[in-house]
Amino acid sequence: MDGGNVVACKSACEAFNKPEYCCTGAFNRPETCPPTDYSKIFKAACPKAYSYAYDDASSTFTCTNANYSIVFCP
């Protein structure tokens, strides 16, 4: 909150700290950790945003034939 205005939201993992929301323990695979009602709300509002731990199919993008150079301290 900032002056009564919401400026960010906690993830369900942060808010509830339970394995089913954090995709940990028995929920550590895509098959056992589907999107929750909470992540679905965000996905509906921002379809391309990464909304839960295994949201790769609709939110991870790759480039083909890309040739990037990463240079540190040239």
PQR file with spaces between the fields and no chain letter, atoms N, CA, C, O and H, PARSE charges and radii, in Angstrom:
ATOM       1  N    MET     1       0.842   -1.186    0.000 -0.4000 1.5000
ATOM       2  CA   MET     1       0.000    0.000    0.000 -0.0000 2.0000
ATOM       3  C    MET     1       0.887    1.250    0.000  0.5500 1.7000
ATOM       4  O    MET     1       1.960    1.283    0.602 -0.5500 1.4000
ATOM       5  N    ASP     2       0.404    2.244   -0.682 -0.4000 1.5000
ATOM       6  CA   ASP     2       1.097    3.524   -0.708 -0.0000 2.0000
ATOM       7  C    ASP     2       0.047    4.619   -0.599  0.5500 1.7000
ATOM       8  O    ASP     2      -0.647    4.924   -1.568 -0.5500 1.4000
ATOM       9  H    ASP     2      -0.468    2.217   -1.171  0.4000 1.0000
ATOM      10  N    GLY     3      -0.062    5.197    0.568 -0.4000 1.5000
ATOM      11  CA   GLY     3      -1.056    6.248    0.759 -0.0000 2.0000
ATOM      12  C    GLY     3      -2.483    5.766    0.525  0.5500 1.7000
ATOM      13  O    GLY     3      -3.312    6.524    0.021 -0.5500 1.4000
ATOM      14  H    GLY     3       0.503    4.949    1.355  0.4000 1.0000
ATOM      15  N    GLY     4      -2.778    4.543    0.875 -0.4000 1.5000
ATOM      16  CA   GLY     4      -4.116    4.003    0.678 -0.0000 2.0000
ATOM      17  C    GLY     4      -4.344    3.363   -0.673  0.5500 1.7000
ATOM      18  O    GLY     4      -5.408    2.793   -0.912 -0.5500 1.4000
ATOM      19  H    GLY     4      -2.105    3.927    1.284  0.4000 1.0000
ATOM      20  N    ASN     5      -3.363    3.443   -1.567 -0.4000 1.5000
ATOM      21  CA   ASN     5      -3.485    2.837   -2.886 -0.0000 2.0000
ATOM      22  C    ASN     5      -2.699    1.536   -2.956  0.5500 1.7000
ATOM      23  O    ASN     5      -1.586    1.448   -2.436 -0.5500 1.4000
ATOM      24  H    ASN     5      -2.499    3.905   -1.372  0.4000 1.0000
ATOM      25  N    VAL     6      -3.271    0.538   -3.593 -0.4000 1.5000
ATOM      26  CA   VAL     6      -2.563   -0.724   -3.789 -0.0000 2.0000
ATOM      27  C    VAL     6      -1.549   -0.536   -4.906  0.5500 1.7000
ATOM      28  O    VAL     6      -1.906   -0.117   -6.007 -0.5500 1.4000
ATOM      29  H    VAL     6      -4.175    0.610   -4.015  0.4000 1.0000
ATOM      30  N    VAL     7      -0.283   -0.844   -4.629 -0.4000 1.5000
ATOM      31  CA   VAL     7       0.763   -0.708   -5.642 -0.0000 2.0000
ATOM      32  C    VAL     7       1.351   -2.050   -6.040  0.5500 1.7000
ATOM      33  O    VAL     7       2.104   -2.132   -7.010 -0.5500 1.4000
ATOM      34  H    VAL     7       0.007   -1.185   -3.734  0.4000 1.0000
ATOM      35  N    ALA     8       1.019   -3.093   -5.311 -0.4000 1.5000
ATOM      36  CA   ALA     8       1.505   -4.431   -5.644 -0.0000 2.0000
ATOM      37  C    ALA     8       0.637   -5.453   -4.930  0.5500 1.7000
ATOM      38  O    ALA     8      -0.072   -5.131   -3.977 -0.5500 1.4000
ATOM      39  H    ALA     8       0.407   -3.026   -4.523  0.4000 1.0000
ATOM      40  N    CYS     9       0.703   -6.672   -5.399 -0.4000 1.5000
ATOM      41  CA   CYS     9      -0.071   -7.751   -4.788 -0.0000 2.0000
ATOM      42  C    CYS     9       0.874   -8.865   -4.374  0.5500 1.7000
ATOM      43  O    CYS     9       1.875   -9.128   -5.040 -0.5500 1.4000
ATOM      44  H    CYS     9       1.279   -6.934   -6.174  0.4000 1.0000
ATOM      45  N    LYS    10       0.546   -9.508   -3.278 -0.4000 1.5000
ATOM      46  CA   LYS    10       1.301  -10.684   -2.864 -0.0000 2.0000
ATOM      47  C    LYS    10       0.853  -11.863   -3.709  0.5500 1.7000
ATOM      48  O    LYS    10      -0.313  -11.962   -4.091 -0.5500 1.4000
ATOM      49  H    LYS    10      -0.268   -9.293   -2.737  0.4000 1.0000
ATOM      50  N    SER    11       1.783  -12.746   -3.995 -0.4000 1.5000
ATOM      51  CA   SER    11       1.395  -13.993   -4.637 -0.0000 2.0000
ATOM      52  C    SER    11       0.665  -14.851   -3.615  0.5500 1.7000
ATOM      53  O    SER    11       0.780  -14.616   -2.412 -0.5500 1.4000
ATOM      54  H    SER    11       2.731  -12.666   -3.685  0.4000 1.0000
ATOM      55  N    ALA    12      -0.081  -15.839   -4.082 -0.4000 1.5000
ATOM      56  CA   ALA    12      -0.752  -16.759   -3.165 -0.0000 2.0000
ATOM      57  C    ALA    12       0.283  -17.488   -2.318  0.5500 1.7000
ATOM      58  O    ALA    12       0.038  -17.767   -1.145 -0.5500 1.4000
ATOM      59  H    ALA    12      -0.174  -16.030   -5.059  0.4000 1.0000
ATOM      60  N    CYS    13       1.439  -17.798   -2.902 -0.4000 1.5000
ATOM      61  CA   CYS    13       2.518  -18.442   -2.148 -0.0000 2.0000
ATOM      62  C    CYS    13       2.956  -17.552   -0.989  0.5500 1.7000
ATOM      63  O    CYS    13       3.084  -18.013    0.145 -0.5500 1.4000
ATOM      64  H    CYS    13       1.638  -17.571   -3.855  0.4000 1.0000
ATOM      65  N    GLU    14       3.183  -16.289   -1.281 -0.4000 1.5000
ATOM      66  CA   GLU    14       3.619  -15.344   -0.244 -0.0000 2.0000
ATOM      67  C    GLU    14       2.532  -15.145    0.815  0.5500 1.7000
ATOM      68  O    GLU    14       2.827  -15.055    2.006 -0.5500 1.4000
ATOM      69  H    GLU    14       3.079  -15.915   -2.203  0.4000 1.0000
ATOM      70  N    ALA    15       1.292  -15.078    0.378 -0.4000 1.5000
ATOM      71  CA   ALA    15       0.193  -14.817    1.307 -0.0000 2.0000
ATOM      72  C    ALA    15      -0.133  -16.009    2.197  0.5500 1.7000
ATOM      73  O    ALA    15      -0.371  -15.840    3.393 -0.5500 1.4000
ATOM      74  H    ALA    15       1.052  -15.152   -0.590  0.4000 1.0000
ATOM      75  N    PHE    16      -0.147  -17.220    1.624 -0.4000 1.5000
ATOM      76  CA   PHE    16      -0.585  -18.398    2.377 -0.0000 2.0000
ATOM      77  C    PHE    16       0.541  -19.327    2.805  0.5500 1.7000
ATOM      78  O    PHE    16       0.381  -20.105    3.745 -0.5500 1.4000
ATOM      79  H    PHE    16       0.046  -17.357    0.652  0.4000 1.0000
ATOM      80  N    ASN    17       1.688  -19.251    2.117 -0.4000 1.5000
ATOM      81  CA   ASN    17       2.860  -20.082    2.424 -0.0000 2.0000
ATOM      82  C    ASN    17       2.494  -21.567    2.554  0.5500 1.7000
ATOM      83  O    ASN    17       2.863  -22.228    3.524 -0.5500 1.4000
ATOM      84  H    ASN    17       1.818  -18.619    1.353  0.4000 1.0000
ATOM      85  N    LYS    18       1.761  -22.073    1.555 -0.4000 1.5000
ATOM      86  CA   LYS    18       1.373  -23.482    1.536 -0.0000 2.0000
ATOM      87  C    LYS    18       1.931  -24.126    0.279  0.5500 1.7000
ATOM      88  O    LYS    18       1.997  -23.482   -0.768 -0.5500 1.4000
ATOM      89  H    LYS    18       1.462  -21.536    0.766  0.4000 1.0000
ATOM      90  N    PRO    19       2.336  -25.392    0.366 -0.5600 1.5000
ATOM      91  CA   PRO    19       2.955  -26.058   -0.780  0.2800 2.0000
ATOM      92  C    PRO    19       2.120  -26.016   -2.054  0.5500 1.7000
ATOM      93  O    PRO    19       2.677  -25.883   -3.144 -0.5500 1.4000
ATOM      94  N    GLU    20       0.818  -26.125   -1.944 -0.4000 1.5000
ATOM      95  CA   GLU    20      -0.012  -26.127   -3.146 -0.0000 2.0000
ATOM      96  C    GLU    20      -0.003  -24.786   -3.875  0.5500 1.7000
ATOM      97  O    GLU    20      -0.279  -24.737   -5.073 -0.5500 1.4000
ATOM      98  H    GLU    20       0.366  -26.233   -1.058  0.4000 1.0000
ATOM      99  N    TYR    21       0.310  -23.702   -3.171 -0.4000 1.5000
ATOM     100  CA   TYR    21       0.416  -22.390   -3.798 -0.0000 2.0000
ATOM     101  C    TYR    21       1.859  -22.063   -4.192  0.5500 1.7000
ATOM     102  O    TYR    21       2.090  -21.247   -5.084 -0.5500 1.4000
ATOM     103  H    TYR    21       0.534  -23.742   -2.197  0.4000 1.0000
ATOM     104  N    CYS    22       2.815  -22.691   -3.536 -0.4000 1.5000
ATOM     105  CA   CYS    22       4.231  -22.421   -3.817 -0.0000 2.0000
ATOM     106  C    CYS    22       4.849  -23.459   -4.758  0.5500 1.7000
ATOM     107  O    CYS    22       6.011  -23.334   -5.142 -0.5500 1.4000
ATOM     108  H    CYS    22       2.628  -23.354   -2.812  0.4000 1.0000
ATOM     109  N    CYS    23       4.083  -24.469   -5.125 -0.4000 1.5000
ATOM     110  CA   CYS    23       4.574  -25.552   -5.997 -0.0000 2.0000
ATOM     111  C    CYS    23       5.813  -26.211   -5.404  0.5500 1.7000
ATOM     112  O    CYS    23       6.818  -26.407   -6.087 -0.5500 1.4000
ATOM     113  H    CYS    23       3.139  -24.570   -4.813  0.4000 1.0000
ATOM     114  N    THR    24       5.723  -26.544   -4.132 -0.4000 1.5000
ATOM     115  CA   THR    24       6.819  -27.211   -3.433 -0.0000 2.0000
ATOM     116  C    THR    24       6.323  -28.540   -2.864  0.5500 1.7000
ATOM     117  O    THR    24       5.128  -28.832   -2.896 -0.5500 1.4000
ATOM     118  H    THR    24       4.907  -26.385   -3.578  0.4000 1.0000
ATOM     119  N    GLY    25       7.249  -29.334   -2.346 -0.4000 1.5000
ATOM     120  CA   GLY    25       6.889  -30.618   -1.749 -0.0000 2.0000
ATOM     121  C    GLY    25       6.208  -31.513   -2.763  0.5500 1.7000
ATOM     122  O    GLY    25       6.718  -31.691   -3.870 -0.5500 1.4000
ATOM     123  H    GLY    25       8.220  -29.096   -2.320  0.4000 1.0000
ATOM     124  N    ALA    26       5.074  -32.075   -2.409 -0.4000 1.5000
ATOM     125  CA   ALA    26       4.334  -32.964   -3.305 -0.0000 2.0000
ATOM     126  C    ALA    26       3.765  -32.227   -4.520  0.5500 1.7000
ATOM     127  O    ALA    26       3.283  -32.861   -5.458 -0.5500 1.4000
ATOM     128  H    ALA    26       4.660  -31.930   -1.511  0.4000 1.0000
ATOM     129  N    PHE    27       3.819  -30.910   -4.505 -0.4000 1.5000
ATOM     130  CA   PHE    27       3.269  -30.091   -5.591 -0.0000 2.0000
ATOM     131  C    PHE    27       4.369  -29.517   -6.488  0.5500 1.7000
ATOM     132  O    PHE    27       4.171  -28.474   -7.110 -0.5500 1.4000
ATOM     133  H    PHE    27       4.211  -30.396   -3.742  0.4000 1.0000
ATOM     134  N    ASN    28       5.509  -30.174   -6.563 -0.4000 1.5000
ATOM     135  CA   ASN    28       6.677  -29.604   -7.250 -0.0000 2.0000
ATOM     136  C    ASN    28       6.800  -29.984   -8.725  0.5500 1.7000
ATOM     137  O    ASN    28       7.888  -29.887   -9.293 -0.5500 1.4000
ATOM     138  H    ASN    28       5.671  -31.022   -6.058  0.4000 1.0000
ATOM     139  N    ARG    29       5.713  -30.410   -9.349 -0.4000 1.5000
ATOM     140  CA   ARG    29       5.733  -30.749  -10.775 -0.0000 2.0000
ATOM     141  C    ARG    29       4.522  -30.102  -11.455  0.5500 1.7000
ATOM     142  O    ARG    29       3.510  -29.847  -10.802 -0.5500 1.4000
ATOM     143  H    ARG    29       4.830  -30.488   -8.888  0.4000 1.0000
ATOM     144  N    PRO    30       4.618  -29.838  -12.740 -0.5600 1.5000
ATOM     145  CA   PRO    30       3.476  -29.242  -13.443  0.2800 2.0000
ATOM     146  C    PRO    30       2.199  -30.068  -13.282  0.5500 1.7000
ATOM     147  O    PRO    30       1.101  -29.515  -13.231 -0.5500 1.4000
ATOM     148  N    GLU    31       2.345  -31.377  -13.204 -0.4000 1.5000
ATOM     149  CA   GLU    31       1.172  -32.248  -13.071 -0.0000 2.0000
ATOM     150  C    GLU    31       0.476  -32.102  -11.718  0.5500 1.7000
ATOM     151  O    GLU    31      -0.728  -32.336  -11.615 -0.5500 1.4000
ATOM     152  H    GLU    31       3.238  -31.827  -13.245  0.4000 1.0000
ATOM     153  N    THR    32       1.212  -31.723  -10.696 -0.4000 1.5000
ATOM     154  CA   THR    32       0.635  -31.621   -9.361 -0.0000 2.0000
ATOM     155  C    THR    32       0.439  -30.181   -8.900  0.5500 1.7000
ATOM     156  O    THR    32      -0.086  -29.949   -7.811 -0.5500 1.4000
ATOM     157  H    THR    32       2.190  -31.533  -10.780  0.4000 1.0000
ATOM     158  N    CYS    33       0.850  -29.217   -9.708 -0.4000 1.5000
ATOM     159  CA   CYS    33       0.703  -27.811   -9.331 -0.0000 2.0000
ATOM     160  C    CYS    33       0.073  -27.023  -10.486  0.5500 1.7000
ATOM     161  O    CYS    33       0.755  -26.272  -11.183 -0.5500 1.4000
ATOM     162  H    CYS    33       1.276  -29.405  -10.593  0.4000 1.0000
ATOM     163  N    PRO    34      -1.230  -27.206  -10.674 -0.5600 1.5000
ATOM     164  CA   PRO    34      -1.913  -26.454  -11.732  0.2800 2.0000
ATOM     165  C    PRO    34      -2.156  -25.010  -11.288  0.5500 1.7000
ATOM     166  O    PRO    34      -1.926  -24.677  -10.126 -0.5500 1.4000
ATOM     167  N    PRO    35      -2.612  -24.163  -12.189 -0.5600 1.5000
ATOM     168  CA   PRO    35      -2.934  -22.797  -11.782  0.2800 2.0000
ATOM     169  C    PRO    35      -4.047  -22.798  -10.729  0.5500 1.7000
ATOM     170  O    PRO    35      -4.952  -23.632  -10.762 -0.5500 1.4000
ATOM     171  N    THR    36      -3.959  -21.861   -9.811 -0.4000 1.5000
ATOM     172  CA   THR    36      -4.974  -21.732   -8.762 -0.0000 2.0000
ATOM     173  C    THR    36      -5.998  -20.670   -9.186  0.5500 1.7000
ATOM     174  O    THR    36      -5.816  -19.984  -10.192 -0.5500 1.4000
ATOM     175  H    THR    36      -3.224  -21.183   -9.785  0.4000 1.0000
ATOM     176  N    ASP    37      -7.048  -20.552   -8.422 -0.4000 1.5000
ATOM     177  CA   ASP    37      -8.031  -19.498   -8.705 -0.0000 2.0000
ATOM     178  C    ASP    37      -7.371  -18.130   -8.680  0.5500 1.7000
ATOM     179  O    ASP    37      -7.744  -17.237   -9.441 -0.5500 1.4000
ATOM     180  H    ASP    37      -7.196  -21.109   -7.606  0.4000 1.0000
ATOM     181  N    TYR    38      -6.382  -17.968   -7.796 -0.4000 1.5000
ATOM     182  CA   TYR    38      -5.684  -16.677   -7.685 -0.0000 2.0000
ATOM     183  C    TYR    38      -4.870  -16.377   -8.940  0.5500 1.7000
ATOM     184  O    TYR    38      -4.935  -15.267   -9.470 -0.5500 1.4000
ATOM     185  H    TYR    38      -6.078  -18.693   -7.178  0.4000 1.0000
ATOM     186  N    SER    39      -4.110  -17.351   -9.417 -0.4000 1.5000
ATOM     187  CA   SER    39      -3.310  -17.100  -10.613 -0.0000 2.0000
ATOM     188  C    SER    39      -4.201  -16.934  -11.841  0.5500 1.7000
ATOM     189  O    SER    39      -3.842  -16.207  -12.768 -0.5500 1.4000
ATOM     190  H    SER    39      -4.057  -18.253   -8.987  0.4000 1.0000
ATOM     191  N    LYS    40      -5.345  -17.591  -11.861 -0.4000 1.5000
ATOM     192  CA   LYS    40      -6.275  -17.449  -12.989 -0.0000 2.0000
ATOM     193  C    LYS    40      -6.824  -16.032  -13.094  0.5500 1.7000
ATOM     194  O    LYS    40      -7.075  -15.546  -14.197 -0.5500 1.4000
ATOM     195  H    LYS    40      -5.636  -18.182  -11.109  0.4000 1.0000
ATOM     196  N    ILE    41      -7.010  -15.371  -11.965 -0.4000 1.5000
ATOM     197  CA   ILE    41      -7.477  -13.974  -11.974 -0.0000 2.0000
ATOM     198  C    ILE    41      -6.452  -13.096  -12.683  0.5500 1.7000
ATOM     199  O    ILE    41      -6.812  -12.270  -13.522 -0.5500 1.4000
ATOM     200  H    ILE    41      -6.807  -15.766  -11.069  0.4000 1.0000
ATOM     201  N    PHE    42      -5.171  -13.274  -12.346 -0.4000 1.5000
ATOM     202  CA   PHE    42      -4.116  -12.474  -12.970 -0.0000 2.0000
ATOM     203  C    PHE    42      -3.942  -12.841  -14.437  0.5500 1.7000
ATOM     204  O    PHE    42      -3.700  -11.969  -15.272 -0.5500 1.4000
ATOM     205  H    PHE    42      -4.878  -13.945  -11.664  0.4000 1.0000
ATOM     206  N    LYS    43      -4.065  -14.130  -14.757 -0.4000 1.5000
ATOM     207  CA   LYS    43      -3.923  -14.573  -16.143 -0.0000 2.0000
ATOM     208  C    LYS    43      -5.031  -13.983  -17.004  0.5500 1.7000
ATOM     209  O    LYS    43      -4.794  -13.620  -18.156 -0.5500 1.4000
ATOM     210  H    LYS    43      -4.262  -14.838  -14.079  0.4000 1.0000
ATOM     211  N    ALA    44      -6.236  -13.883  -16.456 -0.4000 1.5000
ATOM     212  CA   ALA    44      -7.346  -13.292  -17.199 -0.0000 2.0000
ATOM     213  C    ALA    44      -7.091  -11.814  -17.486  0.5500 1.7000
ATOM     214  O    ALA    44      -7.436  -11.315  -18.558 -0.5500 1.4000
ATOM     215  H    ALA    44      -6.428  -14.178  -15.520  0.4000 1.0000
ATOM     216  N    ALA    45      -6.489  -11.121  -16.529 -0.4000 1.5000
ATOM     217  CA   ALA    45      -6.221   -9.694  -16.696 -0.0000 2.0000
ATOM     218  C    ALA    45      -5.019   -9.438  -17.599  0.5500 1.7000
ATOM     219  O    ALA    45      -5.008   -8.473  -18.363 -0.5500 1.4000
ATOM     220  H    ALA    45      -6.209  -11.526  -15.658  0.4000 1.0000
ATOM     221  N    CYS    46      -4.010  -10.301  -17.513 -0.4000 1.5000
ATOM     222  CA   CYS    46      -2.774  -10.136  -18.292 -0.0000 2.0000
ATOM     223  C    CYS    46      -2.399  -11.488  -18.902  0.5500 1.7000
ATOM     224  O    CYS    46      -1.556  -12.193  -18.347 -0.5500 1.4000
ATOM     225  H    CYS    46      -4.019  -11.085  -16.892  0.4000 1.0000
ATOM     226  N    PRO    47      -3.001  -11.861  -20.022 -0.5600 1.5000
ATOM     227  CA   PRO    47      -2.824  -13.201  -20.583  0.2800 2.0000
ATOM     228  C    PRO    47      -1.380  -13.603  -20.889  0.5500 1.7000
ATOM     229  O    PRO    47      -1.066  -14.793  -20.861 -0.5500 1.4000
ATOM     230  N    LYS    48      -0.504  -12.659  -21.177 -0.4000 1.5000
ATOM     231  CA   LYS    48       0.884  -13.008  -21.510 -0.0000 2.0000
ATOM     232  C    LYS    48       1.809  -12.977  -20.305  0.5500 1.7000
ATOM     233  O    LYS    48       2.987  -13.314  -20.425 -0.5500 1.4000
ATOM     234  H    LYS    48      -0.759  -11.693  -21.199  0.4000 1.0000
ATOM     235  N    ALA    49       1.298  -12.580  -19.149 -0.4000 1.5000
ATOM     236  CA   ALA    49       2.120  -12.496  -17.940 -0.0000 2.0000
ATOM     237  C    ALA    49       2.286  -13.875  -17.311  0.5500 1.7000
ATOM     238  O    ALA    49       1.391  -14.717  -17.388 -0.5500 1.4000
ATOM     239  H    ALA    49       0.341  -12.307  -19.051  0.4000 1.0000
ATOM     240  N    TYR    50       3.420  -14.089  -16.700 -0.4000 1.5000
ATOM     241  CA   TYR    50       3.708  -15.346  -16.008 -0.0000 2.0000
ATOM     242  C    TYR    50       2.971  -15.301  -14.677  0.5500 1.7000
ATOM     243  O    TYR    50       3.284  -14.463  -13.832 -0.5500 1.4000
ATOM     244  H    TYR    50       4.147  -13.405  -16.637  0.4000 1.0000
ATOM     245  N    SER    51       1.985  -16.197  -14.471 -0.4000 1.5000
ATOM     246  CA   SER    51       1.118  -16.068  -13.312 -0.0000 2.0000
ATOM     247  C    SER    51       1.262  -17.156  -12.252  0.5500 1.7000
ATOM     248  O    SER    51       0.729  -17.007  -11.152 -0.5500 1.4000
ATOM     249  H    SER    51       1.731  -16.878  -15.158  0.4000 1.0000
ATOM     250  N    TYR    52       1.965  -18.240  -12.550 -0.4000 1.5000
ATOM     251  CA   TYR    52       2.222  -19.271  -11.542 -0.0000 2.0000
ATOM     252  C    TYR    52       3.462  -20.054  -11.955  0.5500 1.7000
ATOM     253  O    TYR    52       3.982  -19.853  -13.052 -0.5500 1.4000
ATOM     254  H    TYR    52       2.399  -18.360  -13.443  0.4000 1.0000
ATOM     255  N    ALA    53       3.932  -20.924  -11.107 -0.4000 1.5000
ATOM     256  CA   ALA    53       5.240  -21.557  -11.293 -0.0000 2.0000
ATOM     257  C    ALA    53       5.408  -22.288  -12.613  0.5500 1.7000
ATOM     258  O    ALA    53       6.514  -22.310  -13.154 -0.5500 1.4000
ATOM     259  H    ALA    53       3.509  -21.088  -10.216  0.4000 1.0000
ATOM     260  N    TYR    54       4.364  -22.881  -13.146 -0.4000 1.5000
ATOM     261  CA   TYR    54       4.502  -23.661  -14.372 -0.0000 2.0000
ATOM     262  C    TYR    54       3.700  -23.065  -15.524  0.5500 1.7000
ATOM     263  O    TYR    54       3.079  -23.792  -16.299 -0.5500 1.4000
ATOM     264  H    TYR    54       3.466  -22.863  -12.706  0.4000 1.0000
ATOM     265  N    ASP    55       3.718  -21.763  -15.628 -0.4000 1.5000
ATOM     266  CA   ASP    55       2.978  -21.046  -16.662 -0.0000 2.0000
ATOM     267  C    ASP    55       3.815  -20.877  -17.928  0.5500 1.7000
ATOM     268  O    ASP    55       3.661  -19.889  -18.646 -0.5500 1.4000
ATOM     269  H    ASP    55       4.223  -21.172  -14.999  0.4000 1.0000
ATOM     270  N    ASP    56       4.689  -21.822  -18.202 -0.4000 1.5000
ATOM     271  CA   ASP    56       5.608  -21.717  -19.331 -0.0000 2.0000
ATOM     272  C    ASP    56       4.911  -21.689  -20.694  0.5500 1.7000
ATOM     273  O    ASP    56       5.314  -20.937  -21.580 -0.5500 1.4000
ATOM     274  H    ASP    56       4.815  -22.625  -17.619  0.4000 1.0000
ATOM     275  N    ALA    57       3.874  -22.499  -20.862 -0.4000 1.5000
ATOM     276  CA   ALA    57       3.263  -22.661  -22.181 -0.0000 2.0000
ATOM     277  C    ALA    57       2.755  -21.359  -22.786  0.5500 1.7000
ATOM     278  O    ALA    57       2.837  -21.180  -24.001 -0.5500 1.4000
ATOM     279  H    ALA    57       3.546  -23.110  -20.142  0.4000 1.0000
ATOM     280  N    SER    58       2.239  -20.460  -21.983 -0.4000 1.5000
ATOM     281  CA   SER    58       1.682  -19.226  -22.536 -0.0000 2.0000
ATOM     282  C    SER    58       2.473  -17.975  -22.188  0.5500 1.7000
ATOM     283  O    SER    58       2.097  -16.874  -22.588 -0.5500 1.4000
ATOM     284  H    SER    58       2.172  -20.605  -20.996  0.4000 1.0000
ATOM     285  N    SER    59       3.560  -18.132  -21.449 -0.4000 1.5000
ATOM     286  CA   SER    59       4.253  -16.927  -20.978 -0.0000 2.0000
ATOM     287  C    SER    59       5.763  -16.938  -21.152  0.5500 1.7000
ATOM     288  O    SER    59       6.424  -15.959  -20.806 -0.5500 1.4000
ATOM     289  H    SER    59       3.866  -19.027  -21.124  0.4000 1.0000
ATOM     290  N    THR    60       6.318  -18.006  -21.673 -0.4000 1.5000
ATOM     291  CA   THR    60       7.748  -18.047  -21.932 -0.0000 2.0000
ATOM     292  C    THR    60       7.943  -17.969  -23.436  0.5500 1.7000
ATOM     293  O    THR    60       7.399  -18.782  -24.184 -0.5500 1.4000
ATOM     294  H    THR    60       5.781  -18.801  -21.954  0.4000 1.0000
ATOM     295  N    PHE    61       8.707  -17.006  -23.868 -0.4000 1.5000
ATOM     296  CA   PHE    61       8.890  -16.784  -25.292 -0.0000 2.0000
ATOM     297  C    PHE    61      10.349  -16.969  -25.666  0.5500 1.7000
ATOM     298  O    PHE    61      11.244  -16.619  -24.897 -0.5500 1.4000
ATOM     299  H    PHE    61       9.149  -16.346  -23.261  0.4000 1.0000
ATOM     300  N    THR    62      10.580  -17.510  -26.830 -0.4000 1.5000
ATOM     301  CA   THR    62      11.937  -17.694  -27.323 -0.0000 2.0000
ATOM     302  C    THR    62      12.047  -17.081  -28.711  0.5500 1.7000
ATOM     303  O    THR    62      11.047  -16.882  -29.400 -0.5500 1.4000
ATOM     304  H    THR    62       9.853  -17.794  -27.454  0.4000 1.0000
ATOM     305  N    CYS    63      13.246  -16.794  -29.096 -0.4000 1.5000
ATOM     306  CA   CYS    63      13.512  -16.252  -30.419 -0.0000 2.0000
ATOM     307  C    CYS    63      14.278  -17.302  -31.225  0.5500 1.7000
ATOM     308  O    CYS    63      15.189  -17.951  -30.711 -0.5500 1.4000
ATOM     309  H    CYS    63      14.058  -16.956  -28.536  0.4000 1.0000
ATOM     310  N    THR    64      13.903  -17.457  -32.471 -0.4000 1.5000
ATOM     311  CA   THR    64      14.641  -18.378  -33.325 -0.0000 2.0000
ATOM     312  C    THR    64      15.638  -17.582  -34.152  0.5500 1.7000
ATOM     313  O    THR    64      15.391  -16.430  -34.507 -0.5500 1.4000
ATOM     314  H    THR    64      13.163  -16.930  -32.888  0.4000 1.0000
ATOM     315  N    ASN    65      16.745  -18.199  -34.448 -0.4000 1.5000
ATOM     316  CA   ASN    65      17.808  -17.580  -35.258 -0.0000 2.0000
ATOM     317  C    ASN    65      18.331  -16.280  -34.657  0.5500 1.7000
ATOM     318  O    ASN    65      18.767  -15.390  -35.387 -0.5500 1.4000
ATOM     319  H    ASN    65      16.945  -19.135  -34.160  0.4000 1.0000
ATOM     320  N    ALA    66      18.289  -16.169  -33.349 -0.4000 1.5000
ATOM     321  CA   ALA    66      18.815  -14.966  -32.686 -0.0000 2.0000
ATOM     322  C    ALA    66      20.310  -15.151  -32.438  0.5500 1.7000
ATOM     323  O    ALA    66      20.778  -16.265  -32.204 -0.5500 1.4000
ATOM     324  H    ALA    66      17.935  -16.892  -32.756  0.4000 1.0000
ATOM     325  N    ASN    67      21.035  -14.069  -32.492 -0.4000 1.5000
ATOM     326  CA   ASN    67      22.473  -14.105  -32.267 -0.0000 2.0000
ATOM     327  C    ASN    67      22.818  -12.920  -31.362  0.5500 1.7000
ATOM     328  O    ASN    67      23.070  -11.813  -31.838 -0.5500 1.4000
ATOM     329  H    ASN    67      20.654  -13.164  -32.682  0.4000 1.0000
ATOM     330  N    TYR    68      22.825  -13.168  -30.063 -0.4000 1.5000
ATOM     331  CA   TYR    68      23.077  -12.106  -29.110 -0.0000 2.0000
ATOM     332  C    TYR    68      24.489  -12.220  -28.551  0.5500 1.7000
ATOM     333  O    TYR    68      25.017  -13.321  -28.395 -0.5500 1.4000
ATOM     334  H    TYR    68      22.620  -14.068  -29.676  0.4000 1.0000
ATOM     335  N    SER    69      25.085  -11.095  -28.257 -0.4000 1.5000
ATOM     336  CA   SER    69      26.369  -11.055  -27.552 -0.0000 2.0000
ATOM     337  C    SER    69      26.148  -10.353  -26.223  0.5500 1.7000
ATOM     338  O    SER    69      25.613   -9.245  -26.182 -0.5500 1.4000
ATOM     339  H    SER    69      24.657  -10.200  -28.384  0.4000 1.0000
ATOM     340  N    ILE    70      26.552  -10.981  -25.161 -0.4000 1.5000
ATOM     341  CA   ILE    70      26.483  -10.346  -23.856 -0.0000 2.0000
ATOM     342  C    ILE    70      27.911  -10.026  -23.439  0.5500 1.7000
ATOM     343  O    ILE    70      28.747  -10.917  -23.286 -0.5500 1.4000
ATOM     344  H    ILE    70      26.987  -11.881  -25.194  0.4000 1.0000
ATOM     345  N    VAL    71      28.169   -8.746  -23.260 -0.4000 1.5000
ATOM     346  CA   VAL    71      29.530   -8.298  -22.956 -0.0000 2.0000
ATOM     347  C    VAL    71      29.520   -7.606  -21.600  0.5500 1.7000
ATOM     348  O    VAL    71      28.765   -6.658  -21.383 -0.5500 1.4000
ATOM     349  H    VAL    71      27.490   -8.023  -23.384  0.4000 1.0000
ATOM     350  N    PHE    72      30.358   -8.084  -20.696 -0.4000 1.5000
ATOM     351  CA   PHE    72      30.492   -7.474  -19.391 -0.0000 2.0000
ATOM     352  C    PHE    72      31.757   -6.634  -19.365  0.5500 1.7000
ATOM     353  O    PHE    72      32.832   -7.110  -19.730 -0.5500 1.4000
ATOM     354  H    PHE    72      30.971   -8.854  -20.872  0.4000 1.0000
ATOM     355  N    CYS    73      31.633   -5.420  -18.945 -0.4000 1.5000
ATOM     356  CA   CYS    73      32.781   -4.513  -18.775 -0.0000 2.0000
ATOM     357  C    CYS    73      33.687   -4.505  -20.021  0.5500 1.7000
ATOM     358  O    CYS    73      34.823   -4.977  -19.965 -0.5500 1.4000
ATOM     359  H    CYS    73      30.760   -5.034  -18.648  0.4000 1.0000
ATOM     360  N    PRO    74      33.189   -3.977  -21.121 -0.5600 1.5000
ATOM     361  CA   PRO    74      34.010   -3.964  -22.347  0.2800 2.0000
ATOM     362  C    PRO    74      35.260   -3.121  -22.200  0.5500 1.7000
ATOM     363  O    PRO    74      36.047   -3.013  -23.140 -0.5500 1.4000
